[in-house]
Each structure stands twice: as structure tokens, then as C-alpha cells.
Amino acid sequence: MDRREPGDLPVLTDAAEAARRLADGGLVAIPTETVYGLAADATDPVAVARVYDVKGRPTDHPLIVHVADIETARRCCVLDSRAEALSMLWPGPLTMILPRTELVPAAVTGGLESVAVRIPDHPLTLEMLRHLGGPVAAPSANRFGRVSPTTADHVVADIGTLLDPVRDAVLDGGPCLVGIESTIVDLTVQPAQILRPGAVSGQLLDRLLLPVSGSPTAAASGPSRASGMLASHYAPARPVQLVEREERDTIGNDHTAVIDRSDDPVEAARHLYDDLRRADSQPASGATTITVVLPADDGGIGTAVRDRLRKAAAPRDHHRTSRDG
């Protein structure tokens, strides 16, 4: 793949221009409330193939489809009564896995008959999706397995040299407000399974699902079938070590960069990936590792932050030839 200077990549604030580039087969990094995604027209298999290529992502790893409204979601997937109940959380950081329709090519779903769908809660991206008039497939806009981007600058630094400035672009919507990826719930099984925790808690999902299904959500089981289910993910270059809050006074300051937002899980999530990037780029500090203090396991966003950090700290041998994200 040819590399270019990252500064050549257009950074836009014009949603209509971003939609035009997508319609012409280009890739656009889009802002959401969670992280920035690398979007292609989901109905264009050639553009979707470029997403996998730029990310270095295995083609059997499904992508999340982003849509502007529930009507477009119904064109992409079959919503049952459980999905209709959960759709009140859209726009928002919730992804549902549902049976796909013929509109969504198998290239988007890793060959599966299901598709992951959500409506992102970001005004600029929703405007872009309305201009486009259809769905986009958009994993996080970084190399596979690495730290997710939460600003346009992160995207340019990560993949700016791998995109084509003539047809691709970054849509700059400012810093992401949630800062970690969406909750993923699999509705192709009964009971529904939470495949990835996020800002939408299991308790909230259960409150909405119980009246229509009679069953609470279950933990993930079975093969990896959604973004973020691999044991190692979201990883900076330096090794990450984790410390519980009650043990933080034992942290030494020699040869480690310390991140501690454990008293506020919402802020910990919002700044997680930026903090990891900053700690990873401190050559003058002499730090060889990154130490992160874990927020409480609160069943909500604190639990989701702990999930991301466990994966960032996991052994990485199986990613040496193929990085993921």
C-alpha cells in the first residue's frame, strides 16, 4: 500500500462533501459519540474492501453498520420485538446484532447472516448519513488492535498516510464525548448476549428487554463474532499494567507512566484513549510501561473501561503480524 504525507489528507467539516466522497467510493473517517470510525458506503463491496486493507483487519471480522434513522436500519436488518424495544436508545452508543437483509453485502458481515447496526449520536455524522441516504460500514479509524481514535488528529496520525487525499477525507466533529466503543448486544440468540460492554449498561438493557422477552441479558459465549471480542485489543506500543484503586498507593514512579482517573468512570472513559496515546509518546520520561488505575466495577461505564484496559494489557504475541482495531 502506498504511503503519503498525513498532512495531505483533507480534514472537512462539510457533511455534504463527506457524503459525496462516500458515494464516489471514497473512505471518510467519521466522528461519533464513541470513537472515530473509518466509513465506507456499506453497499459498495470495493470500498468496504479498502476499509479492511487500510486497517489491516482480517476480512472475517464483521464491521458495524451506521445509519441515520430507524427506517434505514429496517432496510439493513430484521428488527424483532426486542430490537424495537431497544431502539428507544438510538441515537446512542448501542449496537444491535440482527439478521441482515440483502442490502448489506457479506463483505461487511465477515460472511455471517447477521449484521451489527447502530445510529450514532453525533449531529455532523447524522447529517452526513442523511445526505448519503444509506448505510455506512465503519470500524474504528485506526490500525487493527491499536488504540482507538477519539479526535481527528488521532485519525490522521494513525492512518493518514494510508488514505487517498483525492477521494478520502476526515470529517472533524471534535473530541468524542463518550470516548469508548458502543455496547454490543446480540439479538440473534435467546437470551440476548452482551458481546461488548459500553456506556449502555446491562441493567438498562434488562429493564427494556424483560417486558418483551421475559429474559435478562446473558454474558457473551461462543466464537468471536463482533468488534472488540478478541482477548488483546486497544493496545498502545508500551506494555500496560493494571492496578486496583485500593492498591494505587503502591505504584512506584520509576519507569512507568501513570494514568489515574479511577475516581470518575465517565471521565476515565472520555479520556482513556487520549491518555494511553499521551503515555505512549513520552520518550523523555524514561517510562517503559504504562500503569493504569482501574475504576470500580460498577456494572456500567466503569465496567466497560475495565474491559478495554484488560484487553490493552493482554499478551500480544498473536498480533505481531496482524494488528487489530
N, C-alpha and C positions, 0 to 999 in steps of 0.2 A: 504494500500500500504506500502510495506517495505521501510524503510529509511536506507540509508547508509551514510558513511562519504563522503562529497563532494569531497575531495581530491582523492578518488578512481576513479573518472571518467576520462577516458583518454581525454587529450586535444591534438588534432592532427594538423598537417599542411600538411598531406599527403592526397590529394584529392582522389586518387585511393583507399586508405584504408577506407576513409569515404564512398565511393560508395559501397565498398564490404559489409560494415556493413549494409547499407540501403538495399542492395539486399538480405541480410540474415535475414531481418525483424527487424533490429535494428532502433533506432532513433538517428539522428545526428543533433545537433544544428549547423546551418549554418550561415556564415556571408553574409550579403548583404549590398548594399549601404544605406539602410534604417535602419533596425534593424536586430538583430539576429532572425532567425526562427527555430522552432523545427520541423525538417523534418522527414517524413516517405515516403516510396515508395507509391505513390498515387494509385497504382493499387492493393495494399495489404490491404484489409479491417481490418485485425487483427492488423497490425502495425498502421493504422490510428486510430483505437480504442484506442490504447495506448497513442497517442498524446492527445486525449480528456481526458483520465484518468490522465495523468501526469499534464496537465494544470488545471484540474478541470473545464473544459469548457463544457457547455451544448452541447449535440450532435446535436441539431438542428441549431447550429451556423456554417455556411459554412467556410471551410478552403480555403486559397489561394493556387493554384497550381503554382509551379515554374518550368519552362522548360528552356532548353539550347538554343533553336532556334525556328524560326517561323514554321519549318516543324513539330517539336514536338507539338507546340501549335495547329496546324491544326489537329493533331491526337486526341487532347483533347476537342476541341470545334469547332464550326462553325463560321468562320470569314466572316462577311459581308463586304460591301464596306467601311463602316465607320471604322470597325476594321482594315482593310487593310491600310486605311489612317493613323490611329493612330499607326500602328505597326512600323512606322519610328522612334518612340520614344523608341523603345526597342533596346538593353537592357536599362533599366531605371526605375525610380520609378513610373510606371504607371501600374495599374491593370485594366483589362477589364473584365466585366461580360458578358458572351456569352452563347448560347445554348451548353450544354455539349454533348459529344459523349459517346458511350457505354464503351470506355476505362476508363472513370472516374466513380468509383462507387458512389452510392447515399450517402454512408457514408462520403464522402469528402464534399458533397454539402449540407448537412443538409436535404437531401431528395428532394432538388429542382432540376428542369430540367436544370438549368443554372450552370455555373461554373466560378469562378474568376481565371484569368490566368495572369501571367506576366513573363518576362525574366529579372532576376535580373542583375544589373550591378556590379558584383564582380568577378574578374578573378578566384579566388580559387573555388568559388561555381559553376561557369560555367564549369570549368574543371571537378569538381565532377559530375555535371549533364551529361557531355559528357561521362564520364566513366560509369555512371549508364545506360545511353541510354534511359531514360524515365523520366516521371514527378515525382516530389515530392509534397506532401501536407505539407505546412509549415506556421502555425500561429506563432506569436511572442513567443520566448522561455522563457516564464515567466508564473507564475500563473495567471489565468483569472482575468482581471480587474486591475492588478497591473501595475507598471511602466515597460515599455518595456526595454529589454537589448540592449545595443549598444557595449558591449565588451564581450569577452569570460568569463572574471571574473564575469560579471553580471549574465551570464547564470549559472555558477557553483554555485554562491551564492543563486540564486533563486530556481533552480530545480536539482542541482547536487545530492542531497540526494535521489531524486525520480527516477533517471535513473539507469540502469543496467550497471556497468562498463565492463561486459563481452561482451555485444552486442551493447551498445550505446556509444556515444562519443560527444565531442565538436570539431568542425573544427574552428580553430583560424585563422581568417583573419584580425586581428587588429580592431581598432575602426571603427565604421560605419561612412561614410563621410557625408551622408545627415542627419541621426540621428532621423528622424521621418518617420512614415509609409507611404507607397505609396498612391498616388491619386487613388481613385477607381471610375471608370465611368461605369454605367450600360448601355450596348448597347442592352439589350433585350426589351427596351422601346423606344418610339419615342415621343418627342426628348430625346436624351441621358440625363441621370441624373448623376450628380456628388454626389456620396454617401459619399465620404470622401475626403476632400481637402488634398493636399500634395505638393511636390516640383514641380510637373507639374501643371501649373495654368489653371484655366478655360479659360483665354484668349487664351492660346496656343491651348487648345483643340478645342475651337471655330474656330480658324484660320484654323485648319486642317479639321474640320468636315463640315463647311459651304459649301465648294465647292462640297461635295459629298452628303450631306443630305439636305442642304437648311435651316437647323435649328440649332440655337446655343444650347448649353447645358442648362439644367434646374436644379433647386435645387432638392435635394432629397425629395421624398414624398412616402407615403405608408409604409408598415411594415419594421422593421429591417431585412435586408437580406444580410448584409456584415459586415466584421470586423470593429469595431470602431463606429458603428451606435448607440450603447446604450448611454443613457444620462450620465451615470457615467462610467468612464474608465480611464486607465493610472494613477491610483491613488496611491500615497505614503500612508504610515500609518498615518502621521500627516495631519491635515486639511490644505487645500490650500486656500489662499485668493488672489484675483487678483486686480491689481491697474493699471490704465491707465498711460501712460508716463507723461502726464501733471500733474498728482497727486502724482508723486513719492516723491516729497519733503515733503509730509505729513506723510510718513511712519515713525513710531517710531521703535526704535531698541530693545525695551523690548519684550522678549518672542516670537520673531519671527525671523526665518532665511530668509534673503532677497536674492532673485535672480533677477539680473537686467542685461540682455544682450539686452535690448529693442532697442538699437541704431543700432544693426546689426542682422536682422532677420535670416540670413544664419547661423551665429554663435549661435544664440539663439536656432535654430533647432538642430544643430550638437551636442550641449552640453545639450539640455533640460533634457533628462532622467538621464544623469550622474549628473547634477546639482540637480535634485529632489532627487536622491538617497543620495547624499552627505548631503543635507539639512535635509534629514530624519534620518541621522545617526550621529547627533551631540548632544549626550546626555549631554556633558559637557557645552554646550552653554546655557542651560536653556530654549531653544526655545520650545514652544508648538505648534506653527503653522509655515507654510511656506508662505511667501509673494512673489509673482512673479509679476514683472512689464511687462505688455503686450507690444509686438512690435506693430507697426502700422498695421492696417487692409489694407494691400496693394494689395489684390487680388491674391497674390502668396504665398510664403512660410511663410510670416508673418501671413497671414490669417490661414494657416494650424497650425502654432504654437498656435495661439489663440484658435483654435478648440480643440487641445489637452489639453490646460490648462483649458478651460471651463469644459471639462469632468473630468479632475483631481480634480477640485474644486466642482463638483456637489455633492448633497446629496448621501449618500452611503447606506442607510438602506436596499435597495433591494439586496445588495451584501454581506450581513453579513454571509449568508450560502453558497454562490457560488460566488467566485471571478473570474474575467474575464480578458482576455488579448489576 
